[in-house]
Amino acid sequence: MITTSANELVAGIHDRMPAIIGVDDFARWLGDDPNPADLLAPYPADEMVAWPVSTRVNSPRNDDEELLKKALVAAA
């Protein structure tokens, strides 16, 4: 996994995030461009959505659709 600096959405969780290559840049990333490193910039936060998930995501033994459902978050 290649990481980059966190965007505004992810920064509240962690200082790094996976590098996300936009669909329009797939050909360049996978093609003959000798230096596509500029594509490793943080993905635009306004094109992403975040929601809390179960701590079950922390184990590779758990592999079911329930992991994608929004988790209830207890009030602090």
BASEKE-161767 format. One record per residue: residue number from 0; residue in three letters; z, y, x of N, C-alpha, C, O in turn. Coordinates in pm, whole numbers. Each point is the difference from the previous one (the first is absolute). Layout:
<nodes>
seq,type,npz,npy,npx,capz,capy,capx,cpz,cpy,cpx,opz,opy,opx
NUM,ALA,Z,Y,X,Z,Y,X,Z,Y,X,Z,Y,X $
...
</nodes>
This chain:
<nodes>
seq,type,npz,npy,npx,capz,capy,capx,cpz,cpy,cpx,opz,opy,opx
0,MET,0,-116,85,0,116,-85,0,123,89,75,8,98 $
1,ILE,-160,86,-132,-6,127,71,76,103,-83,-22,10,-120 $
2,THR,111,65,184,75,102,-72,-38,140,47,-61,18,106 $
3,THR,100,79,-187,-21,140,30,121,77,-50,91,-59,-59 $
4,SER,-87,186,79,109,82,-51,3,-6,-153,-104,-18,-64 $
5,ALA,221,31,8,15,-4,-146,-55,127,-63,10,108,57 $
6,ASN,-69,-123,-175,-39,117,-79,122,47,-80,109,-55,16 $
7,GLU,-127,156,-99,113,58,-75,66,-101,-95,120,6,-23 $
8,LEU,-199,-97,-33,54,-98,-93,87,-103,71,107,-35,-50 $
9,VAL,-149,-11,164,68,-106,73,113,55,89,93,-73,32 $
10,ALA,-100,197,6,96,58,95,145,-11,-46,90,-6,83 $
11,GLY,-66,3,-214,136,-15,-51,55,-141,18,119,-23,-17 $
12,ILE,-206,-70,52,38,-140,17,1,-38,148,91,-68,47 $
13,HIS,-194,115,26,-15,-39,141,-88,103,71,-75,73,-65 $
14,ASP,84,-68,196,-81,97,75,-140,-52,36,-81,74,55 $
15,ARG,54,-201,-85,-131,-60,26,-51,-67,-129,78,-28,-91 $
16,MET,-208,5,87,-60,-70,-113,-122,-76,49,-55,34,105 $
17,PRO,11,-136,-178,-123,-68,40,-117,98,-2,-9,85,-88 $
18,ALA,-79,-99,183,-122,80,-2,-88,-53,-113,-24,-121,-8 $
19,ILE,-22,208,-78,-85,-37,-112,-136,64,22,-11,122,12 $
20,ILE,-91,-204,-7,-136,49,18,-64,15,-138,-11,-98,-74 $
21,GLY,-31,218,41,-62,25,-129,-132,-72,-15,-68,-27,99 $
22,VAL,31,-5,-222,-122,-74,-29,-122,69,63,-88,-68,53 $
23,ASP,83,198,-58,-114,72,55,-11,-14,151,-105,27,58 $
24,ASP,213,-70,8,1,-13,146,-10,-145,48,2,-24,121 $
25,PHE,-11,-73,-211,-7,-141,40,-113,-25,100,22,-63,104 $
26,ALA,-142,110,-134,-115,-28,86,22,57,140,-35,-63,99 $
27,ARG,91,181,-93,25,61,132,105,-79,76,-17,-26,119 $
28,TRP,126,-13,-186,108,-74,65,-49,-135,52,35,-41,110 $
29,LEU,-116,-25,-189,-48,-135,36,-132,2,76,-46,-105,44 $
30,GLY,-14,221,-27,-131,10,62,3,20,150,93,-42,69 $
31,ASP,-195,108,-21,-19,18,144,59,129,56,-18,29,118 $
32,ASP,88,49,-200,59,124,49,91,-30,118,91,-81,-13 $
33,PRO,-114,143,128,81,-32,118,143,53,-6,86,-46,76 $
34,ASN,-58,141,-166,135,57,-4,35,48,-141,-2,121,-25 $
35,PRO,34,-213,-67,36,41,-136,151,31,-14,54,-7,-110 $
36,ALA,13,40,220,145,19,-1,45,108,-98,114,-5,-48 $
37,ASP,-199,103,18,40,105,-94,23,-55,-140,62,67,-83 $
38,LEU,-110,-188,55,22,-61,-131,143,-52,-15,40,-41,-109 $
39,LEU,38,42,217,137,-50,-4,100,109,-39,119,-13,28 $
40,ALA,-165,117,-92,87,107,-51,72,-49,-125,-47,-93,-65 $
41,PRO,162,154,31,69,-41,-123,-92,14,-123,-71,99,-14 $
42,TYR,74,-200,-71,-80,1,-123,53,108,-92,121,23,-3 $
43,PRO,-206,45,-73,47,108,-89,104,-49,-102,-25,-94,-75 $
44,ALA,138,158,74,109,-38,-89,-39,12,-147,46,-79,-83 $
45,ASP,-132,175,49,-37,19,-140,-91,-111,-52,-28,-5,-120 $
46,GLU,-19,-83,208,-80,-114,-42,82,-129,-5,-55,-109,-18 $
47,MET,187,122,33,89,-116,1,104,11,-110,27,109,-51 $
48,VAL,31,-222,15,110,-6,-97,108,-88,61,-31,-101,63 $
49,ALA,155,137,-82,111,-80,51,99,-27,-112,20,85,-87 $
50,TRP,43,-202,89,105,-32,-94,95,-99,67,-42,-75,89 $
51,PRO,168,73,-131,96,-94,60,-34,-143,-38,-42,-28,-112 $
52,VAL,62,-63,207,-22,-143,-25,126,-77,39,89,53,66 $
53,SER,-84,-176,-107,114,-87,28,15,-24,151,-99,0,73 $
54,THR,220,-21,-29,24,-36,139,-55,-139,31,-2,-42,116 $
55,ARG,-43,-30,-218,-64,-130,20,-126,11,85,-45,-99,58 $
56,VAL,-13,219,-49,-121,18,81,28,-23,148,-94,-17,79 $
57,ASN,219,18,-40,37,-16,142,-12,-142,52,15,-23,120 $
58,SER,-40,-74,-206,-9,-139,43,-140,-56,-26,-50,9,-113 $
59,PRO,-14,-66,214,-132,-59,-21,3,-124,-91,-105,-46,-45 $
60,ARG,224,-7,18,12,-114,-92,-29,41,-143,-35,-84,-84 $
61,ASN,50,211,55,-27,51,-135,-145,46,-6,-40,90,73 $
62,ASP,-37,-151,-160,-142,32,-10,-43,-17,-145,-67,-97,-37 $
63,ASP,106,193,-45,-35,-6,-141,-23,141,-54,36,98,65 $
64,GLU,-93,-89,-183,-35,129,-59,122,87,-32,-13,122,-12 $
65,GLU,129,-182,-1,121,76,-29,28,104,110,63,102,-26 $
66,LEU,-109,-130,148,24,91,111,-67,135,-21,43,100,58 $
67,LEU,-146,-96,-139,-74,125,-23,58,85,-113,-36,116,-14 $
68,LYS,125,-174,-64,57,73,-113,100,105,48,69,-18,100 $
69,LYS,-63,125,-175,93,109,32,143,-49,-17,34,-58,-103 $
70,ALA,48,81,203,140,-43,-4,85,109,-65,-28,119,14 $
71,LEU,129,-161,-85,96,96,-55,88,47,114,49,-80,80 $
72,VAL,-30,209,-72,81,58,107,129,51,-61,-2,81,-93 $
73,ALA,114,-128,144,130,43,-51,26,145,40,-35,42,110 $
74,ALA,96,32,-198,35,140,31,106,3,109,93,-80,1 $
75,ALA,-110,173,89,95,12,113,123,75,-40,90,19,82 $
</nodes>
